Amino acid sequence: MHETNNPPLSEVCAWQAREYTVRHLCQREKLLTVDFVLHARGIAESWLRSAVVGDHLGIIGTRMSRELPEQPHILAIGDATALPALARLVNSTPESSCLRIFLLADQESLGRSFPSSNNADITWVDPLRDPISQLMQLLDDSPLQHGTWAWIAGEASQVGMIRRLLVDDHFLEKERIHFTGYWKLNTPAIH
Ligand SMILES: Cc1cc2nc3c(=O)[nH]c(=O)nc-3n(C[C@H](O)[C@H](O)[C@H](O)COP(=O)(O)OP(=O)(O)OC[C@H]3O[C@@H](n4cnc5c(N)ncnc54)[C@H](O)[C@@H]3O)c2cc1C
């Protein structure tokens, strides 16, 4: 048996792995597309800034992947890290469902890469101007349809606030909300 000093994969993953959504996979060209949000620090951030063609990157997947239920009214809310997942949602939701999306992200820099669809009503919310208050106002101005099913992802505490807003102020049943904290302010790799 060949022995190495490398730590087991599970240990490597614990300190060097980060999770990203597959935006697109082309089997024929062996091309995997991922959109990264670049922020101030972190292993993914520093890898990205120094990555050059030919660098190796390990891929392990998939830890989580949910089939969204077919529902007539879907509400989806996410920040910039959730844009790839929301883009996939736009592309995969059947025409029979009405999709209402709130993107807590900068439209000027990210708007061009986000898909549109006849059945998707997309609202960009400035992430730097108290996005939760803006969201509250937008939802008050145009309340949820009865039987809405919701999906939320982004910064963990913000996701919690949005979930509470939907449950407490818009009486959405908890069972009808799928939510995931994708990252946590001041905390590396929460998953
Ligand atoms: C299922 C799932 C899918 C995801 N898909 C994507 C995706 O497609 N694209 C994407 O960009 N991200 C995605 N994320 C989020 C991504 O995994 C985190 O942002 C990750 O922590 C970034 O790693 P890092 O090494 O750069 O920073 P870390 O080492 O994890 O964190 C270092 C510091 O940066 C801060 N930080 C971490 N992430 C962010 C951020 N996004 N914005 C601002 N500050 C941050 C932390 O608070 C911490 O202080 C996904 C997460 C999950 C769970």
Ligand as a Chemical Component Dictionary entry (heavy atoms), coordinates in Angstrom:
data_LIG
# 
_chem_comp.id                   LIG 
_chem_comp.type                 NON-POLYMER 
_chem_comp.pdbx_formal_charge   0 
_chem_comp.three_letter_code    LIG 
# 
loop_
_chem_comp_atom.comp_id 
_chem_comp_atom.atom_id 
_chem_comp_atom.alt_atom_id 
_chem_comp_atom.type_symbol 
_chem_comp_atom.charge 
_chem_comp_atom.model_Cartn_x 
_chem_comp_atom.model_Cartn_y 
_chem_comp_atom.model_Cartn_z 
_chem_comp_atom.pdbx_ordinal 
LIG C1  C1  C 0 -25.138 25.697 -1.367 1  
LIG C2  C2  C 0 -24.263 26.926 -1.511 2  
LIG C3  C3  C 0 -24.069 27.492 -2.762 3  
LIG C4  C4  C 0 -23.274 28.635 -2.924 4  
LIG N1  N1  N 0 -23.118 29.150 -4.171 5  
LIG C5  C5  C 0 -22.322 30.242 -4.342 6  
LIG C6  C6  C 0 -22.087 30.776 -5.682 7  
LIG O1  O1  O 0 -22.535 30.228 -6.688 8  
LIG N2  N2  N 0 -21.312 31.885 -5.786 9  
LIG C7  C7  C 0 -20.733 32.510 -4.672 10 
LIG O2  O2  O 0 -20.036 33.510 -4.839 11 
LIG N3  N3  N 0 -20.933 32.008 -3.431 12 
LIG C8  C8  C 0 -21.698 30.905 -3.239 13 
LIG N4  N4  N 0 -21.888 30.404 -1.978 14 
LIG C9  C9  C 0 -21.284 31.131 -0.847 15 
LIG C10 C10 C 0 -19.801 30.818 -0.647 16 
LIG O3  O3  O 0 -19.630 29.425 -0.373 17 
LIG C11 C11 C 0 -19.275 31.673 0.544  18 
LIG O4  O4  O 0 -19.374 33.032 0.208  19 
LIG C12 C12 C 0 -17.848 31.283 0.967  20 
LIG O5  O5  O 0 -17.736 31.465 2.356  21 
LIG C13 C13 C 0 -16.755 32.114 0.296  22 
LIG O6  O6  O 0 -15.493 31.584 0.700  23 
LIG P1  P1  P 0 -14.180 32.484 0.941  24 
LIG O7  O7  O 0 -13.057 31.503 1.125  25 
LIG O8  O8  O 0 -14.036 33.502 -0.144 26 
LIG O9  O9  O 0 -14.466 33.256 2.308  27 
LIG P2  P2  P 0 -14.450 32.608 3.773  28 
LIG O10 O10 O 0 -13.070 32.140 4.157  29 
LIG O11 O11 O 0 -15.530 31.601 3.873  30 
LIG O12 O12 O 0 -14.805 33.860 4.686  31 
LIG C14 C14 C 0 -13.825 34.871 4.983  32 
LIG C15 C15 C 0 -14.502 36.167 5.367  33 
LIG O13 O13 O 0 -15.241 36.639 4.253  34 
LIG C16 C16 C 0 -16.585 36.863 4.606  35 
LIG N5  N5  N 0 -17.405 36.369 3.505  36 
LIG C17 C17 C 0 -17.561 35.085 3.122  37 
LIG N6  N6  N 0 -18.388 35.019 2.047  38 
LIG C18 C18 C 0 -18.723 36.307 1.764  39 
LIG C19 C19 C 0 -19.519 36.910 0.758  40 
LIG N7  N7  N 0 -20.106 36.165 -0.153 41 
LIG N8  N8  N 0 -19.626 38.254 0.741  42 
LIG C20 C20 C 0 -18.990 39.028 1.660  43 
LIG N9  N9  N 0 -18.225 38.520 2.655  44 
LIG C21 C21 C 0 -18.083 37.179 2.695  45 
LIG C22 C22 C 0 -16.841 36.088 5.866  46 
LIG O14 O14 O 0 -17.758 36.804 6.675  47 
LIG C23 C23 C 0 -15.486 36.060 6.513  48 
LIG O15 O15 O 0 -15.341 37.193 7.322  49 
LIG C24 C24 C 0 -22.662 29.247 -1.795 50 
LIG C25 C25 C 0 -22.836 28.665 -0.534 51 
LIG C26 C26 C 0 -23.624 27.525 -0.392 52 
LIG C27 C27 C 0 -23.795 26.916 0.976  53 
# 
loop_
_chem_comp_bond.comp_id 
_chem_comp_bond.atom_id_1 
_chem_comp_bond.atom_id_2 
_chem_comp_bond.value_order 
_chem_comp_bond.pdbx_ordinal 
LIG C1  C2  SING 1  
LIG C2  C3  SING 2  
LIG C2  C26 DOUB 3  
LIG C3  C4  DOUB 4  
LIG C4  N1  SING 5  
LIG C4  C24 SING 6  
LIG N1  C5  DOUB 7  
LIG C5  C6  SING 8  
LIG C5  C8  SING 9  
LIG C6  O1  DOUB 10 
LIG C6  N2  SING 11 
LIG N2  C7  SING 12 
LIG C7  O2  DOUB 13 
LIG C7  N3  SING 14 
LIG N3  C8  DOUB 15 
LIG C8  N4  SING 16 
LIG N4  C9  SING 17 
LIG N4  C24 SING 18 
LIG C9  C10 SING 19 
LIG C10 O3  SING 20 
LIG C10 C11 SING 21 
LIG C11 O4  SING 22 
LIG C11 C12 SING 23 
LIG C12 O5  SING 24 
LIG C12 C13 SING 25 
LIG C13 O6  SING 26 
LIG O6  P1  SING 27 
LIG P1  O7  DOUB 28 
LIG P1  O8  SING 29 
LIG P1  O9  SING 30 
LIG O9  P2  SING 31 
LIG P2  O10 DOUB 32 
LIG P2  O11 SING 33 
LIG P2  O12 SING 34 
LIG O12 C14 SING 35 
LIG C14 C15 SING 36 
LIG C15 O13 SING 37 
LIG C15 C23 SING 38 
LIG O13 C16 SING 39 
LIG C16 N5  SING 40 
LIG C16 C22 SING 41 
LIG N5  C17 SING 42 
LIG N5  C21 SING 43 
LIG C17 N6  DOUB 44 
LIG N6  C18 SING 45 
LIG C18 C19 SING 46 
LIG C18 C21 DOUB 47 
LIG C19 N7  SING 48 
LIG C19 N8  DOUB 49 
LIG N8  C20 SING 50 
LIG C20 N9  DOUB 51 
LIG N9  C21 SING 52 
LIG C22 O14 SING 53 
LIG C22 C23 SING 54 
LIG C23 O15 SING 55 
LIG C24 C25 DOUB 56 
LIG C25 C26 SING 57 
LIG C26 C27 SING 58 
# 
